[in-house]
Structure formats: structure tokens, C-alpha cells
Amino acid sequence: MEFCPKCGSVLLPKKAGRSTRLACPRCGYKGKLKKPTAYKISEKGKEAKEVAVVEEKETKKKKRPEPEYELEPIEYYEDLYE
């Protein structure tokens, strides 16, 4: 395993034409391989699976009924303050 002399991150092998070179994913530094047989480039992963998507319909929100208040006549308040 080799590290980038500029930023210190791990150098990864990449194909450049017919040859393979080490490249830094962070700063872009490219260097030569010391032992070409020491590195093997392969891709791992599974095939993409189809994912079921469930869409929900938007429901209309019902407005809460506002409470109705019954106001007392003005005469009621006049009696309290006399």
C-alpha cells in the first residue's frame, strides 16, 4: 500500500491506456507502480434490484370547527361595574 506524497491519502490503481498507474482520489497525483503484479483491479457489487415504490395519496386535511361563543348583552356588563 502506498500513500500520496502531497496529501497523504491512499493511492489507488487505475488503468491508463495499456498500463496501470497509482492515482490519488483526493488531489489527483499520479505515480508509477513499483510492482505491477502486486495490484489487481476488480469491481465488486451486486446487480441492481428493482425496488417497489408505494405512493400515498394526499388526503385533504379537515378544518377543525371553530367554537362559537355566545356574547352577553352589554347590559350584563354594565350591572357588574356599577
Secondary structure, 3 states (H helix, E strand, C coil): CCECCCCCCECEEEEECCEEEEECCCCCCEECCCCHHHCCCCCCCCCCCCCCCCCCCCCCCCCCCCCCCCCCCHHHHHHHCC
